[in-house]
């Protein structure tokens, strides 16, 4: 008889997986796509509740060490569940208007979410790869969900080809780490790699490089970002919003889990990799976005830059650095969701428009929508006293305390350059001659509710940042204690 594993730590994953299969059957039997979407949001909210009730629990392992639940996992999983639920809400009106309202859409998101939150709890190279693939496969379909358009089909194909390449690189890196470490379990690998002899293995370093490349593809870090602008522009806008928050957060979380956990004793080896891709991501995100005229492509380069800032906290390889990453991704989630919510409200005569110039004069016609986008742009730029400023300060200070002075200095420089294109959007809304009016009420009440809520959260975190700071400290400490 095989021992029955403790299923309680993985209860949110099990609930979402079972609900996704049930909703798939319900959709086949005639349940409307809108009803399936609303039920999917309820499922994600229920999973978040199950996580919160276990937030104070210590580190728990199950499935013979393949799965771990700690405060770090709870924190990052909550971000993914919130981001995914809001992404489904953003899609309700858009999908109906564009005639792509099908029940498979929320079901695909649920299956991808199972992979994402399972990835964060991975405590073994095998469970890491299985969850990694589970979250990736539905994303390829979602990118091409608007299958009657060339851009969406192209986005799905590009994402699939480069995603398959990144999966292969990650698997090759994991196999090298297993070969030189003698185990796939993270706890055992951490003990092996804590020995001085481990740093002398060239093959192990190559394995770390390939593993990092696979993860860098998923979070669109430079130089593995090439798919991001085309996929963000070509995919349906709610899918783009989902890509910008949930998979990116999961990839950053996995980056932190793997490098701080089993590879924590090899900071000198992987620290150089993170240092370089952090710098390159910040630089490209700042300079490449300047010439963009399509707002979705601008947000793509913006997301690349913000990955660079988040990875700066990881490069510090300290509890303060990990805390900075957690706070950064929390605030980034709401800034990005809100920005894409405004993009979904950009319609003229019932047709979506995506040019930045289409925002001209928005402040005179729809002042509340313009004010919300201004809040998000100022916060993304890191302008005090908005929440985005505090998140950048945290990663900069963590880098300085770790002795990464040049990285912090260059991060400040690229942040200043990035202010140009964020503030340009605000200038167009408030000071340019009005373009043809955008449709009032576009996007639907759900989208406008998400925009309002995201703006309020960004403002609230300026006043009471401890709402996210305290849980982030506990999450970072649990990772290092584990």
Number of C-alpha atoms within 10 A of each C-alpha: 3 4 7 8 11 13 12 14 23 20 14 23 21 16 16 21 20 14 19 24 14 14 24 18 12 16 18 12 9 9 14 14 23 19 14 23 25 15 16 24 22 13 21 25 17 16 20 19 14 18 23 14 10 15 18 12 13 12 16 13 19 17 16 13 15 18 21 21 24 22 24 28 26 24 22 25 27 20 22 25 25 18 25 28 23 26 28 23 24 30 29 21 20 22 20 13 14 13 10 17 21 17 21 20 21 29 25 19 25 30 23 25 28 22 28 32 29 28 28 29 28 28 27 23 20 16 20 24 18 14 21 27 17 18 25 22 17 19 23 21 20 25 28 26 23 22 17 10 13 11 19 23 21 18 26 23 17 20 24 20 12 17 21 17 14 22 22 15 21 25 20 18 24 23 20 20 24 17 14 18 20 12 16 21 21 21 16 14 22 20 14 19 19 15 11 10 9 16 16 9 10 11 14 24 20 16 23 25 18 24 26 23 22 26 23 24 25 26 26 25 30 24 14 20 19 15 19 27 20 19 27 25 21 24 26 26 24 25 24 23 30 27 25 26 26 26 24 26 28 27 22 23 26 23 22 25 24 22 23 22 19 24 23 21 21 21 17 10 17 18 15 12 16 25 19 17 23 27 24 18 28 31 22 21 28 25 18 15 23 17 9 16 14 17 23 26 22 23 25 25 27 27 26 29 30 24 28 28 30 27 28 32 32 29 29 26 21 19 23 23 26 33 27 33 29 31 26 27 23 24 23 26 23 25 28 24 29 30 25 27 31 22 24 25 22 25 19 15 10 13 13 20 19 19 16 19 17 22 26 23 23 26 20 14 16 15 14 13 18 20 17 21 24 22 24 30 24 22 26 28 24 23 18 12 14 21 29 26 19 22 27 28 16 21 30 26 20 27 27 16 14 16 12 17 14 12 20 23 14 14 26 18 14 21 23 14 17 25 19 15 20 23 16 14 19 23 15 19 27 20 13 15 11 18 13 12 18 23 17 13 13 21 24 17 14 17 29 20 16 22 28 17 16 25 23 15 16 23 18 14 19 17 13 11 16 12 11 17 18 12 19 26 20 17 24 24 18 17 19 16 10 12
